[in-house]
Structures are given as C-alpha cells and as structure tokens.
Amino acid sequence: MYAKLFPSMFDGTLATRGPWEALVTFQQLLMLADRYGIVDMTREAISRRTTIPLPIIAAGIDVLEQPDPDSRRADQDGKRLVRLAEHRDWGWQIVNYEHYYAIRSAEERRDYHRKYMREKRAEEKNKQPVYTEPFAKFWNVYPRKVGKGAAWRCWRRLNPLEDLQIVIFTALAAQIVSPQWTREAGKYIPHPATWLSQSRWEDEPGKDASYRTEHLPDGNDDA
C-alpha cells in the first residue's frame, strides 16, 4: 500500500490553510484508493486500516468534501472528495485522481527507462566480449598485440565473410614475413585496428609471400 505524494500538495491551500487533519486524511486516502481513485470504505474502516483516530479522519473528510475556490483545478468546485452515492455518508471518489495517476505513470515509466539504460550501460561496460573464431585466429597470428577491443570493433563492423577472410589471412601471412614487418629491421607494424580499418590486406606484400593461410595457427589466444 503506497502512493506518490506530489510536492505541490504541500504548497497549496490544503497545507497552507489546513486544518492539518485534512492533509493527513487525504494522504491516507491516496494510499487506500483503487486504480480509479475510489475509496469505498466507511470512516471507521479507514481509521482502523490506517490506525489514525476516527475524529481525525472524520474531521479531515469533512474538509475534503468542501469546495475550495482557490484550488489549482476547478473540477467539482475544488472539492477533493465526492461521495459515490447520495444515499450514504461513506465511500468517496478522489477528484482529479486520474489526472495525477497519469502524471505518476509517466514519471514511473521515465524512471524505469532511465534505470534500465543505466543498468544496460553498466552491463555493456563490464561484459567481456565473446570473440568469434575468425577474429580469435586473426588476433592470435597478428604480431602486434595492442588495442584488442578496438580491433574487435573494427572486425565486427567489417564482418568479413569466408571469401574475405581468406583474402585477409593470406595477405596477413605474407606481410608477417615481409621485410617491412621484420622487427629486427625496426620497421613499424600498424595496430591491428588500423590494419583492419584501412584495409591493409590490400597493400603490396613483401617479396616473401610463400607463407599461406593453411600455415596459420587456429588458436583462440586472448592475450
């Protein structure tokens, strides 16, 4: 049993003019109301459910049933409560309940969406990527092990099918043993993400191009 209490409740005439019994009673009725703002209970039942003395509940309801010309909304002449039936003195409809219920529902949806997006971003941030077998093979044979995350993102954007994979691994095999990539010669080996994003498999291979795809290991090293 809960209800959203809007800050405006404490700034309007119900709070500034009183009596305080009306404000307290109204808060309890908001919690007891059904989806449509109906509280089909006697004063005694309300008192029993809320443990608030009956004189306080009765005094509060008497005020809430009265018109308020200074109310923010003019529905029912500013009354907060209207009786469900004229022939009995109990059971009420909370005026404007649907209006505030809609506001609450919209806020709750926004809060839920914000929470969902926060949790999703945190999950994405902490989640370890699941590398595909072709990328794991690429990473295993590529001689410069830097920027694995960036390389993986480039690989996913590229999404090479089998024919392009053959081209990539054939070119990579040739470039690995080329003089341009020989570490002893002090040449620069590009980052794997750079190599992928710039389609460097299209570069002219070195003189030694006899190294073929079938000689590449199939490992899934994540180093």
C-alpha positions in Angstrom: 0.0 0.0 0.0 1.7 3.1 -1.2 1.0 6.3 -3.2 3.0 9.0 -4.8 2.8 12.3 -3.0 3.3 15.3 -5.2 5.3 18.2 -3.8 2.5 20.6 -4.9 0.3 19.0 -2.2 2.4 20.8 0.4 2.3 24.2 -1.3 -1.5 24.5 -1.9 -4.4 25.6 0.3 -4.8 22.1 1.7 -1.4 22.5 3.5 -1.3 26.3 4.0 -4.8 26.8 5.3 -5.4 23.5 6.9 -6.6 22.0 9.0 -3.8 19.5 9.3 -6.3 16.7 9.7 -7.4 17.2 6.1 -3.9 16.9 4.7 -3.2 13.8 6.8 -6.5 12.2 5.9 -6.0 12.9 2.2 -2.6 11.2 2.2 -4.2 8.1 3.7 -7.0 8.1 1.2 -4.5 8.2 -1.7 -2.9 5.1 -0.3 -6.2 3.3 0.1 -7.7 4.3 -3.3 -8.0 1.8 -6.1 -6.7 2.3 -9.6 -9.5 4.7 -10.3 -9.2 6.8 -7.2 -12.2 5.2 -5.3 -12.1 4.6 -1.6 -15.3 2.5 -0.9 -14.9 2.4 2.9 -16.5 3.9 5.9 -14.7 6.4 8.1 -14.4 3.7 10.8 -12.8 1.3 8.3 -10.4 4.0 7.2 -9.5 4.7 10.8 -8.9 1.0 11.5 -6.8 0.4 8.4 -4.6 3.5 9.0 -4.6 3.4 12.8 -5.4 7.1 12.8 -8.0 8.1 15.3 -11.5 8.3 13.9 -12.1 12.0 15.0 -9.0 13.0 12.8 -10.3 11.0 9.8 -13.8 12.4 10.2 -12.6 16.0 10.5 -10.4 15.6 7.5 -13.1 14.1 5.3 -15.5 16.9 6.2 -13.0 19.5 4.9 -12.1 17.5 1.8 -15.7 17.4 0.8 -16.0 21.2 0.9 -15.5 23.4 -2.2 -12.2 25.3 -2.5 -12.4 28.3 -4.8 -8.6 28.7 -4.7 -7.9 25.1 -5.8 -5.4 24.7 -8.7 -8.1 22.7 -10.6 -11.7 23.8 -10.9 -13.2 20.3 -11.1 -16.1 19.8 -8.7 -15.6 23.4 -7.4 -12.3 22.5 -5.9 -13.6 19.6 -3.8 -11.0 16.9 -3.1 -13.7 14.2 -2.4 -17.1 13.5 -3.8 -19.4 10.7 -2.4 -20.1 7.7 -4.5 -23.8 7.7 -3.7 -26.0 10.4 -2.2 -28.0 8.0 0.0 -25.0 7.1 2.1 -22.4 9.1 4.0 -19.4 6.9 3.2 -17.4 5.8 0.1 -15.7 8.5 -2.0 -14.1 9.3 -5.3 -10.9 11.3 -5.2 -11.3 14.2 -7.6 -8.6 14.6 -10.2 -7.1 11.2 -9.3 -6.9 10.1 -12.9 -5.0 13.3 -13.8 -2.4 12.7 -11.2 -2.3 9.0 -11.8 -1.4 9.7 -15.4 1.4 12.0 -14.3 2.7 9.4 -11.9 2.6 6.7 -14.5 4.5 8.8 -17.0 7.2 9.6 -14.4 7.4 6.0 -13.4 7.9 4.9 -17.0 10.7 7.6 -17.4 12.3 6.4 -14.2 12.1 2.8 -15.3 13.6 3.7 -18.6 16.5 5.7 -17.1 17.2 2.8 -14.7 17.1 0.3 -17.5 19.5 2.3 -19.6 21.9 2.8 -16.7 21.9 -0.9 -15.9 22.4 -1.8 -19.6 25.3 0.6 -20.0 26.9 -0.8 -16.9 26.4 -4.3 -18.1 27.9 -3.5 -21.5 30.8 -1.8 -19.8 31.6 -4.8 -17.6 30.7 -7.5 -20.0 33.6 -9.4 -21.6 33.2 -9.6 -25.4 32.6 -13.0 -27.0 35.1 -13.1 -29.8 34.3 -15.1 -32.9 36.6 -17.9 -34.0 37.9 -16.0 -37.1 38.7 -12.9 -35.1 40.4 -15.0 -32.4 42.5 -16.5 -35.2 43.4 -13.1 -36.5 44.4 -11.8 -33.1 46.4 -14.9 -32.4 48.6 -14.5 -35.5 48.8 -10.7 -35.7 52.3 -9.9 -34.4 51.4 -6.7 -32.5 49.1 -7.3 -29.5 47.7 -3.9 -28.8 44.2 -2.5 -28.8 42.3 -5.7 -28.8 39.0 -4.0 -28.1 39.4 -1.6 -30.9 40.4 -4.4 -33.3 37.4 -6.4 -32.3 35.1 -3.4 -33.0 36.7 -3.0 -36.4 36.3 -6.7 -37.2 32.6 -6.6 -36.2 32.0 -3.5 -38.4 33.8 -5.3 -41.3 32.0 -8.6 -40.6 34.1 -10.4 -43.2 32.6 -13.5 -44.8 34.6 -16.5 -45.7 35.9 -15.3 -49.0 37.2 -12.0 -47.5 38.6 -13.9 -44.5 40.7 -16.0 -46.9 42.0 -12.8 -48.5 42.7 -11.2 -45.1 44.6 -14.2 -43.7 46.5 -14.8 -47.0 47.7 -11.1 -47.0 48.5 -11.2 -43.3 50.6 -14.3 -43.7 52.6 -12.6 -46.4 53.1 -9.4 -44.6 54.1 -11.0 -41.4 57.3 -12.5 -43.0 57.9 -9.4 -45.3 60.9 -7.2 -44.6 58.6 -4.3 -43.9 57.3 -6.1 -40.8 60.5 -7.6 -39.6 61.1 -6.4 -36.0 64.8 -6.8 -36.4 64.8 -4.2 -39.1 63.0 -1.8 -36.8 60.0 -1.3 -39.1 56.7 -0.1 -37.8 53.9 -2.7 -37.6 50.5 -1.0 -37.6 48.0 -1.5 -34.8 45.6 -4.3 -35.6 42.7 -1.9 -35.6 44.5 0.3 -38.0 45.3 -2.6 -40.3 41.7 -3.6 -40.4 40.1 -0.2 -40.7 42.4 0.8 -43.5 42.0 -2.4 -45.5 45.8 -3.0 -45.2 45.3 -6.5 -46.6 45.2 -4.7 -50.0 48.8 -3.5 -49.5 51.5 -4.9 -51.8 53.1 -7.8 -50.0 56.8 -8.2 -49.4 59.0 -10.4 -51.6 58.5 -13.4 -49.4 54.8 -14.2 -50.0 55.1 -18.0 -49.8 53.6 -18.2 -46.4 50.0 -19.3 -46.9 46.8 -19.3 -44.8 47.0 -23.0 -44.1 50.1 -22.5 -42.1 48.4 -20.1 -39.7 47.5 -21.5 -36.2 43.8 -21.8 -35.2 44.3 -20.7 -31.6 41.9 -18.5 -29.6 44.6 -16.7 -27.6 43.0 -13.6 -25.9 46.3 -12.1 -24.9 
